[in-house]
Amino acid sequence: MTITLKNCSYGAHSFTGVDMMQVKMSAAFAAVSLCALPVTVSAAELNLYTTREPALIAPLLDAYTAKTGTKVNTVFLKDGLAERVASEGEASPADILMAVDAGNLVDLAEKGVTQPIESATLNAAIPEQLRDAKGYWFGLSMRARVLYAAKDVDLTAFNYEDLADPKWKGKICIRSGQHPYNTALFADYIAHYGEAKTEKWLSGVKDNLARKAAGGDRDGAKDILGGVCDIAIANSYYVGLMRSGKGGEDQVKWGEAIKVVLPTFKNGGTQVNISGAAVAKHAPNKAEAVKLLEYLVSDEAQKIYAEANYEYPVKAGASVDPIIASFGELKIDSKPLAEIVGYRKEASALVDKVGFDN
């Protein structure tokens, strides 16, 4: 019997939450017990708590189980991951904590629910700026904040600094400045140039907007096709989702209407964010947990990451989906993600200060 609760689920691989009124009371009581009590697993099993969408990690877990025989049980939580693990305390069955966005991984470490791991395999595969310096979390896949441009725009290279150039006045589309994708970019700008220069730059970007900062990343491509704007800032993997047809026929047209340029900071590289994982502080199967993390940076697993969601692998030389590879060589920014994350609050405050979303 499959039992699910809102924001609380357990089983082999993953389940999404439903409202308690949708299950019988007997099932509800069983589920409450399941979520409240520790789950004991053998050494050939692991418990993975994740905020990442289940469909995106299922291929990786299936491959790992087929390769090693180790069963991976997953608990999918839309939010409240750190709180859940903290409330379970030393009795927590969680072995691995997986999250999207570097900020979430840093938060897990700062809230004391992860533990440091020493692994030569992880350190060799993952660039230094994409993992915690003390081993409290590790990036496993990347997405880049790139430039979408109309195909008739003469553009082969671009700097993030150029977004404030008056030549682009009325020609830029972007989603809300308060969205985590953008606050991460703005925080990276602060890491490079400080708050004062970032405020001036952000005001310049706002002045160049073709429309209100709103919608999603794919709307940037849609609006380029519609002639609303010439360029847009968005995440790299959406291009794969659009051009592959996974988003429907209309999105294929949006994806084909644009070219992608990998922008960089003038004194750095392209801004990236990660999905990653950490070993839980009280992991009952720590050794097995480390083995799974090491598998996730193998060539095989990195290829699965690239195919499942059009992400960049973190491991140099690993396979990249042809759509994403067509953008050219990715040079990731040298600023450590842990440092960039530290400027999130300042970035959010500047968005409000300049009225970016007004």
N, C-alpha and C positions, 0 to 999 in steps of 0.2 A: 504494500500500500504506500502510495506517495502522499506525504503530509507536508503542507507548507504553511508558514505564517508570514505575515507582513514583516519584512526585514529580518526574518529568521528562518533558515531552512537548512536541511542537512540530508546528505545522501551521497551515493557514488556520483561523482561529477556534480552537477549543480541544479538547483531548483529556483524558480522565481517566486516571489511572495504573492499571496492573495489574501483577501480579507477573511477574518475568522468566521464571519457569518456564512461563508461559502463552504464550510466544512462541517460535518456532523460534530456534535459535542464530544463524542467519544474520541474522534480523531483529533479534536482540538486539545483534549487533555493529554493525549499521547504526544502530540507535538510540543506542548508546553514542557513536558518532562524531557523530551528529546533536546530541546534548546537550552534547558536550565541545567541539566546534569552533565558532568564530564563524560566524554566518550573514550573508552579504552580501545586502542587499536594495537595490533601486533606490529612487530618490527617490519613486516612486509606491507604495512599500510601507513598512510600519511593523512593528516587533516590539513586542508588548505582553506583559509578564510580569505575571501576575495571580494573586492568591490568592482572587479572587472566583469564585463558581460560574459555570462557562461559560454555562449557560442564561440567566443573568440579564443578561449583557452582550452576548450574540449579537445581539439585536434592534438594539442601539445600533450595533454594528460593521457589521451588514448595511446599516443606514440610511446610515451614513457612507460606506461603499464605493459604494452606489448614488448618493449625492449628489456625491461627489468623484472616484470612480474609483480611489481609493487603497486598496490591499489591506492589511488588518490581519492579520498573523500573530500567533497567541496561544500563549503558553506558560503552562500552568496548573500551579501549584505549590501543594500543600496547605499546606506550610510551608517555612521556610528560604529565603525570597525574598531577603533581604539577603545571606545567606551565598552564595547562588548567584551573584548579581551581583558581589559582592566577589571571588569566586574567579575570575571571568572577566576581571576587571581592565579595562584599557583596550581590550581586544579584545571586550568584551561587545557583543552585537548588540542588547541591550535599549534601546528608545527610551523606553517608558513603563512605569512600575511602578504597579500598581493594587492596592489593599488595602482590606479592611473594618476599621473601627475606627480612630479618631484615634490611638490609641496605636501601632498598627502603622505608620502614616504618620510619626509622630514618630520612631519607632525607625529607619526607613529613612533619615531625614535625619541623625539622630545617628550612624549608622554610615557616613555619608559616601558613600552610593550614589545620591544625588539631586543636582540642581543648581538654583540659583535661577533663576526665570523672571520676567521683567517683561512683564506683559500687561494692558493697560488693560481688555480684554474680560473677563478672568477676575476682575480686581479689582472691576469694576463689577457683575458678576453674583453674586459670592459674598460673603456677609457677612464682615466682618473677622474675627470670632471663629471662623469656620469654615475659615480658611486660615492658612498659615504667614506670619508677618509679613514674612519675607524672600523668600517665593516658593518655598520648597523643597517644598511640597505644597499640594494644594487639595481641599477637600470638594466632592463632586459630587452627592450625594444625602444625605438625612437620615432618621433614624428617631427618634421621641421616646419617652421613658420615661414612660408614661402610667398612669392609674388605670383598672382595670376595676372596675365596681361592679354589684351586683345591682340589677335595675331597680326594686325596691321600696324601695331605700335613698334617702332624701331627701338628695340631694347634687347640687349644680350647680357648685360650686367647691371646690378643695382645694389645700392647700399641702403640700409634701413634709414640712415640719416637723410636720404633723398626724399623720403616721404613728406618732409616739411618744405621742400623746395616749391616756391610759388608756381613753377612751371606745371605742377600737377593740380592747380586750383580747380575745384569742381570735377575732378577726375578719379577720385579714390573712393572705393567702397570697403567697408569693414564692419564687423559685428560690434556689439556693445563693448566699450572700453573696459567695463567691469567684468567681462567674461574672463575666466581663468586663463584661456588661451592668450588673451591680450595683456592681462596684468603680468603674465610671465614675460612677455616680450618687453613691456615697459620696465619691468624690474631689471631685466638684462641691460636695458639702456641706462638705468640708474647705476648699475654695477660698472658700466664703462665710463659714464660721464658725470655722475652725481645728480642730485635732485634739481638744482637750479637749471642746468642745461637741459635736463629731461623735460621740465615744465615748459621751457621755451619751445622745444621740439614738438611736444605734444600739442601745444597751442597751434603750431604751424600745420601739423597733420590735421587737426580739427578744421582749420580754415580751408583745407584742400578737399574736404569730403564732398562727394557728389550728392549724398543723401544722408539722412540721420544714421548714426552708427547703430545698426540693429540687424535682426535676422540671424542667419547662420552663415558658416563659411561657404557653403555651396551657393548661397544667394549671391555671393560675389561673382561667381562664374555666370550665374543666370543673368545678373544685371549687366555684365560685360556683353553678353550675347544680345541683350535688349538695348544696348547703347546708353545705359544710364551712367556707366563709368568706363574708364580705360584700363584701370588696374585695381587689384584688390589684394588684401593680405589675408591669408588663410592657411590651413594645415595641408601638408603634402598628401596625406592618405586619402583625402576626399577626392582627389583627382582620379585615383585608382577606382574608388567606389563609383564615381560617375561614369568614367570611360568604359568600365567593365560591364555596365548594364545592370549592376546590382541595385541601383536606385531607380530603375525604370527608364523608359525610352526618352523622356524629356531630359533627364539628367545626362544621358549620353550626349545629347546636343549641347548641353552646357559645358561638359568636359571637353568636347571636341572644338568648342569655340575659343578656347584659351590656349596660350602657351605658358609654361612655367619657368620662372627664373629663380635661382637660389640666391637670395640676397645675403649680404654679409655686413657686419659692422666694418667700418673703415680700418679699425685696429683689431679686428677679430674675425670670427666666422659666422656661420648661419645659426640662428637661435633654434634650439631643439628642446623638446620636453620628452619625458619618458613614461613608460609603464615599467614597473619593477616590483621587487619583492624583498622580504626580510625574513629572517628566522625569528619566530616568536620567543619572547623572553623565557617562557617555561615550557618550551617545546619538548614533549615526551619522546620524540623520535628525532633528535637533533642531527645525528649522523645521516639518517635517511633524508632529512630536509636539505642538508647541504648537498647531497648527491643530486637531488632534483634540481636545485638551483644551478649546479654545475652542468647538468644536462641541458638546461634552458639556454646556456650560452654555447652549446655545441653547434657545429655546422648544420646538423640535421634539424635541431629545434629552431635555430635562427632562420632557416629556410621556411619552416612552417609559419613562424611569425610573419615573415614577409608575404607569404601567400594568403594567409588568413585575413589580414586587414590592411594590406599594402603599407606596412610599416618598414622603417629602416632597421636592419639588424644593428646591434651595438658592436658586434664582433667584426673587426676589419677583415675584408675578404669574403665574408659570408654572402650567400645568394641574395640578390635584390630583385623584386618583381620588375619585369621589363618596362612597365608603365612608369614606375618610379625611377628606374635606372635611366630612362630617357631624359630626365631633367639635368643630367650631368653629375659630376663628382661632388659629393657633399663634404664640405669642410666645416665641421662643427665648431661652434664658438668655444674658446678656451676657458671662459669663466666657469668655475665650478657651479653646478646646479644648487648645491647647498648655500653658496654665497648669494646667488640670484634669488632664491626663495626668501632669503632674509630681507629683501626689499619689497615684498608683496604688499605690505600695508602702506608703505610710502607710495607705491605705484597706484594703488587704489585711491588714495587720498588725492593724488595729482589729477586723476581722471575726473573726480568731482570738482576739484579746484578750477580746472580750465573749462568745465562744463562740456566735456567731451561727448556725452550722450544726450545733450539737450537738443 
